[in-house]
Structure formats: C-alpha cells, structure tokens
C-alpha cells in the first residue's frame, strides 16, 4: 500500500472515531436535558413512595415496568396517564394507562382490584353511585401497587356484584360512595359469607353523620350481632408499610379547589369533620371490613395527575400509602 494513502486512512479513521464520540456525547447531553425538564414539570412520588422504582419500557406498544431497574424516571412517566383528565374531563382511555403482561402460569394468582357494583336508594337508584371515580381510580391504584410493591397485580381490575360466583376468588373488594347503598337480601347473605370466610371489604367516600347512619344500618343487616369499632392511629393499617403522617383525610379535588377539606354537599357535618375508620371484626378479632368515613381516598388515586399540589398533599401523603398499607394488611392477615 502507498505510505501516503495509509497515513490518510489512519487520520481519516481517527477523525471519524472522534466525531462519533462527540456526537454520542452531545446526544446524551440532550437526552439528560430533556429528562430534567420533564421531571421539573411532572409531580413525582419519590419523596414518599420509595420502596421500589421501576422504569417504563415499551414492549409491543404497551407500557410495562422493568422490575430490576432503579431508573427513577418511572414515577415521572406515570404522571402522564392522568393528564387527559385536566379541565373538562373526557371519557377514560385505557390505552393511555400503563399495562403489563401477566405470566400465564400465574394468571389466577395475582391481586385484582375488585370494585363492587351495587344499587342505591333515591335518585341514584338506577346506578352511578357505585362507579364513583371509576375507572381511573382503579387503574391508577393497580399501577402504583404494581410499581411500588412486589405483589403481582392484574392491571385491569374487575367490577362485579356481590352475587357474582367469582366473588370468593378475590381477597379484597372495594365500595365507593356508599351513602345510599342498598343491598338486596341475597347480597347481604353473600357479603356476610364472603367476609366470614376470610374476605375483606374497604368502603370509601361517604361523609357526614347522615351517611354514616345509612351505612351503619346496611352493615348491621350483614352483621346484626356485631358493632363496629373505630381504629386508633396505632393500628397496623396506618403503619404496616408506610407510617401515615398527619391527618389521614383526603377530600375530593373539587372540595380542595374550593379551599375545603370536607365535602359539605354530602350533608351537615354537625361539628364533626374528622376522618373515622370503622372496623367490623370477627370472633377471632380479624378485621373484615374497613369503613373510611369522612374520606375520599379514591380521589387521591383517580386525580393524581391533575394538580401537583393535590398530588403531593393527598395522593402521595395519604391515598397511596394508606391503600398499599391496607392491601398489605389484607394479604398478610
């Protein structure tokens, strides 16, 4: 080979190598810059919800989470799926929420967020009460439970009635907005059987004394021989995973936007605006039912991406820690 040509080739190769390094370094700087801007504009749960952080990856066009990654951008990415809810809300789009594959060998061994559909009295008799905060509440909580714990979770959740044959396949059921709930006799029998056999119910979003009286009457139909007991703040529900700080009360984002921590449209609080957590216990002192009075914990799940301050004050501090505590308690007791 001509020595001159050989020298030119050597110089050319060195220049190409250096250019490649410079270009690659510039790309990395741009990615880091874009990421930092993104994190500044999106609320992150990393200050409180820190047991696990999983990065969002793409697989077949669907969002999943890498369980071995410590990339903290996963939290930021999760906030985007609720942004569609800002302002005048449109119909929920399942495709905009993360999902993941369930191992076919364990498809019947995952935790499923089960919402109970029920009938209501008065104007809400034909429905609507049970679906309060649905489906965004259910999808968001399922994502967070999957992201922040080692529990295997069904991303889609499920809606069933108490008379559904699959009720006994699930250890946890959720009721929302039960201030006018009306159970049929067959539903009363089924709920009683379910709870005594080891199931657990969480009832949320009912406010003021009149609502409590109604819920109390319905629950006494289920357990006429039992009286509810109010949980003290040292109960495991409040500290089994996360130590709940401050007052464990979540108002809806509508009440919060009005400067209130109480949902007054449910009725006169008659001087009692504090949250109450009522429990029904079996003969072995196992907590079977948790009634979250003067609370809208589900709104902290549903509305987590709509306002940064609301997210940090309620979703991050109360709704998610308490929800994860409750599920952990249910699965370990």
C-alpha positions as CSV (number, residue, x, y, z in Angstrom):
1,X,0.0,0.0,0.0
2,X,1.2,3.5,-0.7
3,X,2.5,5.0,2.6
4,X,0.7,8.3,1.9
5,X,-2.6,6.6,1.4
6,X,-2.1,4.5,4.5
7,X,-1.4,7.7,6.6
8,X,-4.5,9.4,5.1
9,X,-6.6,6.3,6.0
10,X,-5.2,6.3,9.6
11,X,-6.0,10.1,10.0
12,X,-9.5,9.6,8.5
13,X,-10.3,6.7,10.9
14,X,-9.1,8.7,13.9
15,X,-11.2,11.7,12.9
16,X,-14.3,9.5,12.3
17,X,-13.8,7.9,15.8
18,X,-13.5,11.3,17.5
19,X,-16.6,12.7,15.7
20,X,-18.6,9.7,16.7
21,X,-17.7,10.1,20.3
22,X,-18.5,13.9,20.2
23,X,-21.9,13.2,18.5
24,X,-22.7,10.5,21.0
25,X,-21.8,12.7,23.9
26,X,-24.0,15.5,22.5
27,X,-26.9,13.2,22.2
28,X,-26.5,12.1,25.8
29,X,-26.4,15.7,27.0
30,X,-29.6,16.5,25.1
31,X,-31.4,13.4,26.5
32,X,-30.4,14.4,30.0
33,X,-31.5,18.0,29.4
34,X,-34.9,16.9,28.1
35,X,-35.3,14.5,31.0
36,X,-34.5,17.1,33.6
37,X,-37.1,19.5,32.1
38,X,-39.7,16.7,32.1
39,X,-39.1,15.9,35.7
40,X,-39.4,19.5,36.7
41,X,-42.9,19.7,35.2
42,X,-44.3,16.4,36.5
43,X,-45.1,15.6,40.1
44,X,-43.0,12.7,41.4
45,X,-43.9,10.3,44.3
46,X,-40.3,9.5,45.0
47,X,-40.2,11.5,48.2
48,X,-42.6,9.2,50.0
49,X,-43.3,6.2,47.7
50,X,-39.8,4.8,47.6
51,X,-39.8,1.1,48.3
52,X,-39.3,0.4,44.6
53,X,-38.8,2.5,41.5
54,X,-39.3,0.9,38.1
55,X,-38.6,2.3,34.7
56,X,-41.1,2.4,32.0
57,X,-40.2,0.3,28.9
58,X,-42.0,-0.4,25.7
59,X,-43.0,-3.9,24.6
60,X,-45.3,-4.4,21.7
61,X,-46.6,-0.9,22.0
62,X,-47.7,-1.3,25.7
63,X,-46.2,0.3,28.8
64,X,-44.6,-2.1,31.2
65,X,-42.2,-1.7,34.2
66,X,-38.8,-3.3,34.5
67,X,-38.6,-4.8,38.0
68,X,-34.8,-4.8,38.1
69,X,-34.3,-1.1,37.1
70,X,-33.5,1.6,39.5
71,X,-34.3,4.3,37.0
72,X,-36.2,7.0,38.8
73,X,-37.9,8.3,35.7
74,X,-40.6,5.6,36.1
75,X,-42.5,7.8,38.6
76,X,-42.5,10.8,36.2
77,X,-43.7,8.8,33.3
78,X,-46.6,7.5,35.3
79,X,-48.0,11.0,35.8
80,X,-48.7,11.5,32.1
81,X,-51.5,8.9,32.0
82,X,-53.8,11.2,34.1
83,X,-53.2,14.4,32.2
84,X,-56.1,13.8,29.9
85,X,-58.4,14.4,32.9
86,X,-57.4,18.1,33.3
87,X,-60.1,20.7,32.7
88,X,-63.3,19.2,31.3
89,X,-62.8,15.5,31.5
90,X,-63.3,13.2,28.6
91,X,-64.1,9.5,28.6
92,X,-61.3,7.5,30.1
93,X,-58.9,5.9,27.6
94,X,-57.5,2.6,28.7
95,X,-54.8,2.8,26.1
96,X,-53.3,5.9,27.8
97,X,-52.7,3.9,31.1
98,X,-49.8,1.6,31.6
99,X,-50.4,-2.1,31.4
100,X,-48.3,-5.3,31.6
101,X,-48.4,-8.9,30.9
102,X,-49.4,-11.5,33.5
103,X,-47.5,-14.7,33.4
104,X,-49.9,-17.3,32.1
105,X,-48.8,-19.8,34.8
106,X,-50.0,-17.4,37.5
107,X,-52.9,-15.6,35.9
108,X,-55.2,-16.8,38.7
109,X,-52.7,-15.9,41.4
110,X,-52.5,-12.2,41.0
111,X,-54.1,-9.4,43.1
112,X,-57.1,-7.9,41.4
113,X,-58.6,-4.6,42.4
114,X,-62.3,-5.6,42.6
115,X,-64.9,-2.9,42.7
116,X,-68.4,-3.9,43.8
117,X,-71.4,-2.7,41.8
118,X,-74.5,-2.1,43.9
119,X,-77.9,-0.5,43.8
120,X,-78.7,2.8,45.5
121,X,-81.8,4.4,47.1
122,X,-83.4,7.6,45.9
123,X,-82.4,9.4,42.7
124,X,-79.3,7.2,42.4
125,X,-81.3,4.0,42.4
126,X,-80.6,3.2,38.8
127,X,-76.8,3.3,39.3
128,X,-73.9,5.7,39.2
129,X,-73.1,5.7,42.9
130,X,-71.0,2.6,42.8
131,X,-69.0,3.9,39.8
132,X,-67.8,7.0,41.6
133,X,-64.1,7.7,40.5
134,X,-64.3,4.7,38.2
135,X,-62.3,3.5,36.2
136,X,-59.3,5.9,36.6
137,X,-59.2,5.3,40.4
138,X,-58.9,1.5,39.9
139,X,-56.4,1.7,37.1
140,X,-54.1,4.2,38.9
141,X,-54.1,2.2,42.1
142,X,-53.3,-1.0,40.3
143,X,-50.4,0.7,38.6
144,X,-49.0,2.1,41.8
145,X,-49.4,-1.2,43.7
146,X,-47.6,-3.0,40.8
147,X,-44.9,-0.3,40.7
148,X,-44.2,0.1,44.4
149,X,-44.5,-3.5,45.8
150,X,-43.6,-7.0,44.9
151,X,-47.2,-8.0,44.7
152,X,-48.3,-9.4,41.3
153,X,-51.2,-7.3,40.2
154,X,-53.8,-7.5,37.4
155,X,-53.6,-4.2,35.6
156,X,-57.2,-4.1,34.6
157,X,-59.1,-4.7,37.8
158,X,-62.7,-6.0,37.8
159,X,-66.2,-4.9,38.5
160,X,-68.7,-7.5,39.9
161,X,-71.8,-7.7,42.0
162,X,-71.8,-9.4,45.4
163,X,-73.8,-12.3,43.9
164,X,-71.2,-13.0,41.3
165,X,-69.8,-16.5,41.5
166,X,-66.2,-15.2,41.3
167,X,-66.5,-13.1,44.4
168,X,-64.8,-15.7,46.5
169,X,-61.8,-15.8,44.2
170,X,-60.7,-12.4,45.5
171,X,-59.5,-11.4,49.0
172,X,-60.2,-7.7,48.6
173,X,-63.3,-5.8,47.4
174,X,-63.8,-2.0,47.2
175,X,-67.0,0.1,47.6
176,X,-67.2,3.8,46.8
177,X,-69.8,6.5,47.6
178,X,-71.9,4.2,49.7
179,X,-74.0,6.9,51.4
180,X,-77.1,5.5,49.5
181,X,-76.1,1.9,49.1
182,X,-79.0,-0.6,49.1
183,X,-78.2,-4.3,49.3
184,X,-80.7,-7.0,48.4
185,X,-81.2,-9.9,50.8
186,X,-79.1,-12.2,48.6
187,X,-76.3,-9.6,48.5
188,X,-76.4,-9.3,52.3
189,X,-76.1,-13.1,52.6
190,X,-73.3,-13.2,50.1
191,X,-71.3,-10.4,51.7
192,X,-71.7,-11.9,55.2
193,X,-70.5,-15.3,53.9
194,X,-67.6,-13.7,52.0
195,X,-66.3,-11.7,55.0
196,X,-66.6,-14.6,57.4
197,X,-64.7,-16.9,55.0
198,X,-61.7,-14.5,55.1
199,X,-62.6,-11.8,52.6
200,X,-62.1,-8.1,53.2
201,X,-64.1,-5.1,52.2
202,X,-63.0,-1.4,52.0
203,X,-65.7,1.2,51.8
204,X,-64.8,4.7,50.9
205,X,-66.2,8.2,50.2
206,X,-69.1,8.8,52.4
207,X,-69.4,11.9,54.6
208,X,-71.4,13.5,57.4
209,X,-73.5,11.8,60.2
210,X,-76.5,11.0,58.0
211,X,-74.4,9.0,55.6
212,X,-72.8,7.1,58.5
213,X,-76.3,6.3,59.9
214,X,-77.3,4.8,56.5
215,X,-74.1,2.8,56.1
216,X,-74.4,1.6,59.7
217,X,-77.9,0.3,59.0
218,X,-76.8,-1.6,55.9
219,X,-73.8,-3.2,57.7
220,X,-76.0,-4.2,60.6
221,X,-78.1,-6.2,58.1
222,X,-74.9,-8.0,57.3
223,X,-73.7,-8.4,60.9
224,X,-76.7,-7.8,63.3
225,X,-74.7,-9.3,66.2
226,X,-71.6,-7.1,65.7
227,X,-70.8,-3.5,66.5
228,X,-68.2,-1.5,64.5
229,X,-65.1,-0.3,66.4
230,X,-63.1,2.8,65.5
231,X,-59.5,2.1,64.7
232,X,-56.9,4.0,66.7
233,X,-53.9,5.6,65.0
234,X,-51.6,2.9,66.3
235,X,-53.4,0.2,64.3
236,X,-51.3,-1.6,61.8
237,X,-53.3,-0.2,58.9
238,X,-51.6,3.1,59.5
239,X,-48.0,1.9,59.7
240,X,-47.6,-1.7,58.4
241,X,-45.6,-0.4,55.4
242,X,-45.8,3.3,55.4
243,X,-46.1,5.4,58.6
244,X,-49.0,7.7,57.8
245,X,-48.1,11.2,58.8
246,X,-50.6,14.0,59.8
247,X,-54.4,13.6,59.5
248,X,-55.3,10.7,57.2
249,X,-58.1,12.5,55.4
250,X,-58.5,13.1,51.7
251,X,-61.1,15.5,50.2
252,X,-62.1,15.3,46.6
253,X,-60.2,17.6,44.3
254,X,-63.5,19.6,43.9
255,X,-63.7,20.3,47.6
256,X,-59.9,21.1,47.7
257,X,-60.3,23.5,44.8
258,X,-62.9,25.3,46.9
259,X,-60.4,25.6,49.8
260,X,-62.1,22.9,51.9
261,X,-61.0,19.6,53.4
262,X,-64.6,18.4,53.8
263,X,-67.3,17.5,51.2
264,X,-70.1,19.6,52.5
265,X,-72.5,18.6,49.7
266,X,-73.0,15.2,51.5
267,X,-74.7,16.9,54.4
268,X,-74.2,18.9,57.6
269,X,-71.1,17.6,59.5
270,X,-72.7,18.8,62.7
271,X,-69.4,19.8,64.2
272,X,-67.6,16.5,63.2
273,X,-65.4,16.9,60.2
274,X,-62.6,14.5,61.3
275,X,-61.9,11.2,59.5
276,X,-63.1,8.0,61.1
277,X,-62.0,4.5,60.2
278,X,-64.6,2.0,61.4
279,X,-63.9,-1.7,61.5
280,X,-66.0,-4.9,61.8
281,X,-64.1,-7.7,63.4
282,X,-64.9,-11.4,63.5
283,X,-64.8,-13.6,66.6
284,X,-61.0,-14.0,66.2
285,X,-60.6,-10.3,66.2
286,X,-59.7,-10.3,62.4
287,X,-60.6,-7.1,60.7
288,X,-63.1,-8.0,58.0
289,X,-64.4,-4.6,56.8
290,X,-62.9,-1.1,56.9
291,X,-65.3,1.9,56.5
292,X,-63.5,5.1,55.7
293,X,-65.9,7.8,56.9
294,X,-65.3,11.5,56.0
295,X,-62.8,10.5,53.5
296,X,-62.4,10.2,49.7
297,X,-59.2,8.1,49.4
298,X,-60.1,7.0,45.9
299,X,-60.0,10.6,44.6
300,X,-56.3,10.7,45.6
301,X,-55.9,7.7,43.3
302,X,-58.1,8.9,40.5
303,X,-56.9,12.5,40.3
304,X,-53.2,12.0,41.0
305,X,-52.1,13.6,37.7
306,X,-54.4,16.7,37.7
307,X,-52.6,19.0,40.1
308,X,-49.1,18.8,41.5
309,X,-50.0,20.3,44.9
310,X,-53.1,18.0,45.3
311,X,-50.9,15.0,44.3
312,X,-48.2,15.8,46.9
313,X,-50.7,16.8,49.7
314,X,-53.1,13.9,49.3
315,X,-52.2,11.3,46.7
316,X,-48.6,10.9,47.8
317,X,-49.0,11.5,51.6
318,X,-52.3,9.6,52.3
319,X,-54.1,7.8,49.5
320,X,-51.3,5.7,48.1
321,X,-49.5,4.9,51.4
322,X,-52.8,4.0,53.1
323,X,-54.0,2.0,50.1
324,X,-50.8,0.0,50.0
325,X,-50.9,-0.5,53.8
326,X,-54.5,-1.8,53.6
327,X,-53.7,-4.3,50.8
328,X,-50.6,-5.4,52.6
329,X,-52.5,-5.9,55.8
330,X,-55.2,-7.9,54.0
331,X,-52.7,-10.2,52.3
332,X,-50.8,-10.9,55.5
333,X,-53.6,-11.3,57.9
